[in-house]
Amino acid sequence: MRFTLKPNRDGPSEFAAGDARLFSGGSAGSVTSRVAWALLPEGCPKGLRAEVRTDVAGHDEARARLAVAFANGAARNHSCADRTLPVPTGLSAKGSEAAPDWNNLCGLPGFAPARDPNVQWTYRQQVTTASAPFWTCSISRQSTSGLPQILAITTDPRSITVPPQPDNEPLGRARWVARGTLVATCQGRDVYFTVDGGFEAALRGGLGDYLFSDQNDLVRQFLTAGGKAIGCEPIL
């Protein structure tokens, strides 16, 4: 096992995985086949997570408890929290792979960004079954080339520490904070929306293109459909 305190500077796509099993409540984090992580308690630096990596899959509940214990130990060592995180009591189910519904992508009603007409590959999508501390949808081509399209909503503001970028034009109430990531205030807290990846490498040395040809439309539709899904007041 490898224990690491890891800052998150690049938005949720760094740790959001479609096959993640999430835990939330007083403790927040996730477990995948190789990594379990937990956010440090309130009062500790934002964007810092306690990560446990292992070469052995399985034992998800035990690895979740270990990540939370590591987060509590780190908080004690840094004297940055007044209370300890509770032991996780359950994990969400792993999202199953399925063929995308291109008219209601990622299970979001009405989310139908325009695909590049030249892209004719077979795709699978995987969506987390819970939404805290993040919700994510991963759309992958059934081959080894190309970057998965990652769509993520980070609902716990402790997950990320990136300031708004004042030079970038906002989209409605949303402000750009990092590459592919915007933040909007939803029900009194910061919620982050990330669109990342999706670049399709062409065959025989071509440059390739994005799965969704109109990236601006993709972002705007995701802000609308994703905001509605989590009960956020209209963003655009």
C-alpha positions as CSV (number, residue, x, y, z in Angstrom):
1,M,0.0,0.0,0.0
2,R,1.1,3.6,-0.6
3,F,-0.3,6.4,1.5
4,T,-0.3,9.9,0.0
5,L,-1.7,13.3,0.9
6,K,-2.5,14.6,-2.6
7,P,-3.5,18.1,-3.6
8,N,-6.1,18.4,-6.4
9,R,-5.2,21.3,-8.7
10,D,-6.7,20.1,-12.0
11,G,-10.4,19.7,-11.2
12,P,-12.3,16.6,-10.5
13,S,-11.3,14.7,-13.7
14,E,-8.1,13.8,-11.9
15,F,-9.9,11.5,-9.5
16,A,-13.4,11.0,-10.8
17,A,-13.9,7.5,-12.2
18,G,-17.2,6.1,-13.6
19,D,-16.6,2.8,-11.7
20,A,-16.1,4.6,-8.3
21,R,-18.1,3.5,-5.3
22,L,-18.8,6.7,-3.3
23,F,-19.2,7.4,0.4
24,S,-20.5,10.7,1.8
25,G,-22.2,12.2,4.8
26,G,-19.7,13.2,7.5
27,S,-17.0,11.5,5.5
28,A,-16.6,12.0,1.7
29,G,-14.5,10.0,-0.8
30,S,-14.5,7.1,-3.1
31,V,-13.1,3.6,-3.8
32,T,-12.1,2.2,-7.1
33,S,-10.2,-1.1,-7.9
34,R,-6.9,0.4,-7.0
35,V,-7.4,3.7,-5.1
36,A,-9.4,4.7,-2.0
37,W,-9.4,8.4,-1.0
38,A,-11.1,10.6,1.6
39,L,-11.3,14.4,1.9
40,L,-9.7,15.8,5.1
41,P,-12.1,17.2,7.7
42,E,-13.5,20.7,7.7
43,G,-10.8,23.2,8.8
44,C,-8.1,21.5,6.9
45,P,-6.8,22.8,3.5
46,K,-9.3,22.5,0.7
47,G,-8.4,20.3,-2.3
48,L,-6.4,17.9,-0.2
49,R,-7.3,14.3,0.0
50,A,-5.9,11.3,1.8
51,E,-5.2,8.6,-0.8
52,V,-4.5,4.9,-0.3
53,R,-3.2,2.9,-3.3
54,T,-2.9,-0.8,-3.4
55,D,-2.1,-3.5,-5.9
56,V,-4.9,-5.8,-4.7
57,A,-8.5,-5.1,-5.8
58,G,-11.5,-5.8,-3.5
59,H,-12.1,-5.2,0.2
60,D,-13.7,-1.9,-0.7
61,E,-15.3,-1.2,2.7
62,A,-12.0,-1.9,4.5
63,R,-10.1,0.4,2.1
64,A,-12.7,3.1,2.6
65,R,-12.3,2.9,6.4
66,L,-8.5,3.0,5.9
67,A,-8.6,6.1,3.8
68,V,-10.8,7.9,6.4
69,A,-8.5,6.8,9.2
70,F,-5.5,8.2,7.2
71,A,-7.4,11.5,6.7
72,N,-8.1,11.8,10.4
73,G,-4.4,11.0,11.2
74,A,-3.3,13.7,8.8
75,A,-5.7,16.2,10.3
76,R,-4.3,15.5,13.8
77,N,-0.7,15.8,12.6
78,H,-1.5,19.2,11.0
79,S,-3.8,20.3,13.9
80,C,-6.3,21.6,11.3
81,A,-9.6,20.1,12.5
82,D,-11.7,20.1,15.6
83,R,-13.5,16.8,15.0
84,T,-12.7,13.5,13.4
85,L,-14.4,12.0,10.4
86,P,-16.9,9.2,11.1
87,V,-16.3,5.7,9.8
88,P,-18.1,5.2,6.5
89,T,-21.3,3.1,6.9
90,G,-21.8,2.2,3.3
91,L,-20.7,2.6,-0.3
92,S,-22.8,3.2,-3.3
93,A,-23.0,0.6,-6.0
94,K,-20.5,0.5,-8.9
95,G,-21.9,2.1,-12.0
96,S,-22.6,-0.5,-14.8
97,E,-21.4,0.0,-18.3
98,A,-24.1,0.6,-20.9
99,A,-24.5,1.9,-24.5
100,P,-25.0,5.7,-24.4
101,D,-28.5,7.1,-25.1
102,W,-27.3,10.0,-27.3
103,N,-30.6,11.9,-26.6
104,N,-30.3,11.6,-22.8
105,L,-26.6,11.2,-22.4
106,C,-25.3,10.0,-19.0
107,G,-28.9,9.7,-17.8
108,L,-29.5,13.4,-17.9
109,P,-32.9,14.1,-19.6
110,G,-32.6,16.2,-22.7
111,F,-28.8,16.2,-22.6
112,A,-28.0,15.7,-26.3
113,P,-24.8,17.4,-27.5
114,A,-24.1,17.2,-31.2
115,R,-21.6,14.4,-32.1
116,D,-19.0,14.8,-34.8
117,P,-20.7,13.1,-37.9
118,N,-17.3,11.5,-38.8
119,V,-17.1,9.6,-35.5
120,Q,-18.5,6.1,-36.1
121,W,-17.0,4.1,-33.3
122,T,-18.9,2.0,-30.7
123,Y,-19.0,3.6,-27.2
124,R,-19.8,2.6,-23.7
125,Q,-20.7,4.9,-20.8
126,Q,-20.4,4.4,-17.1
127,V,-22.1,6.7,-14.5
128,T,-21.6,6.8,-10.7
129,T,-24.7,5.8,-8.8
130,A,-24.4,8.5,-6.2
131,S,-23.6,12.2,-6.5
132,A,-21.5,13.2,-3.4
133,P,-18.7,14.1,-3.2
134,F,-18.9,14.0,-7.0
135,W,-21.0,12.6,-9.9
136,T,-19.3,11.5,-13.0
137,C,-20.0,10.0,-16.4
138,S,-17.2,8.5,-18.5
139,I,-17.8,7.8,-22.2
140,S,-15.1,5.6,-23.8
141,R,-14.5,4.2,-27.2
142,Q,-14.2,0.4,-27.3
143,S,-10.6,0.5,-28.3
144,T,-7.3,1.7,-26.8
145,S,-6.9,5.0,-28.6
146,G,-8.7,8.2,-27.8
147,L,-9.3,10.0,-24.5
148,P,-12.5,9.2,-22.6
149,Q,-15.0,12.0,-22.4
150,I,-15.3,12.9,-18.7
151,L,-18.3,14.8,-17.4
152,A,-18.2,15.5,-13.7
153,I,-20.1,17.5,-11.0
154,T,-18.2,18.0,-7.8
155,T,-20.8,18.7,-5.0
156,D,-18.4,19.0,-2.1
157,P,-16.5,22.3,-2.1
158,R,-13.7,20.8,-0.1
159,S,-12.7,18.7,-3.1
160,I,-11.1,21.6,-5.1
161,T,-9.1,24.7,-4.4
162,V,-8.9,26.8,-7.5
163,P,-9.7,30.5,-7.7
164,P,-11.9,31.9,-10.5
165,Q,-10.2,33.2,-13.6
166,P,-11.1,36.8,-13.9
167,D,-10.1,37.1,-17.6
168,N,-12.4,34.4,-18.8
169,E,-16.0,35.3,-19.8
170,P,-18.5,33.7,-17.4
171,L,-21.3,31.5,-18.6
172,G,-24.4,32.8,-16.9
173,R,-23.7,32.4,-13.2
174,A,-20.9,30.0,-13.8
175,R,-17.2,31.1,-13.7
176,W,-14.2,29.4,-15.2
177,V,-11.7,28.2,-12.6
178,A,-9.5,25.7,-14.4
179,R,-9.2,24.0,-17.8
180,G,-12.6,22.6,-18.5
181,T,-14.0,23.4,-15.0
182,L,-16.5,26.0,-14.0
183,V,-18.0,26.9,-10.6
184,A,-21.5,28.0,-9.8
185,T,-23.1,28.8,-6.4
186,C,-25.9,26.2,-5.9
187,Q,-28.0,26.4,-2.7
188,G,-25.3,28.4,-0.9
189,R,-22.3,26.3,-1.8
190,D,-19.8,26.1,-4.6
191,V,-20.4,23.3,-7.1
192,Y,-18.0,22.5,-9.9
193,F,-18.8,21.3,-13.4
194,T,-16.1,19.7,-15.5
195,V,-15.9,18.7,-19.1
196,D,-12.6,17.0,-20.0
197,G,-11.2,14.6,-22.6
198,G,-13.2,13.3,-25.5
199,F,-10.5,13.7,-28.1
200,E,-10.6,11.0,-30.8
201,A,-7.3,10.2,-32.5
202,A,-7.7,9.6,-36.2
203,L,-6.4,6.5,-37.9
204,R,-3.2,6.5,-40.0
205,G,-1.6,9.5,-38.4
206,G,-4.4,11.9,-38.7
207,L,-4.9,14.6,-36.1
208,G,-8.4,13.5,-35.1
209,D,-11.2,15.5,-33.5
210,Y,-13.5,15.7,-30.5
211,L,-16.3,13.3,-30.0
212,F,-18.6,16.3,-29.6
213,S,-17.7,18.7,-32.4
214,D,-19.2,21.8,-30.7
215,Q,-17.4,22.1,-27.4
216,N,-19.2,25.3,-26.4
217,D,-22.6,23.6,-26.9
218,L,-21.4,20.6,-24.9
219,V,-20.5,22.9,-21.9
220,R,-23.7,24.9,-22.1
221,Q,-25.9,21.9,-22.3
222,F,-24.1,20.2,-19.5
223,L,-24.5,23.2,-17.2
224,T,-28.2,23.3,-17.9
225,A,-28.9,19.5,-17.6
226,G,-26.4,18.9,-14.8
227,G,-27.6,21.9,-12.8
228,K,-31.2,20.7,-13.1
229,A,-30.3,17.2,-12.0
230,I,-28.8,18.3,-8.7
231,G,-31.5,20.8,-7.9
232,C,-29.4,23.9,-8.7
233,E,-31.3,27.0,-9.7
234,P,-30.9,27.9,-13.4
235,I,-27.3,28.6,-14.3
236,L,-27.7,30.0,-17.8
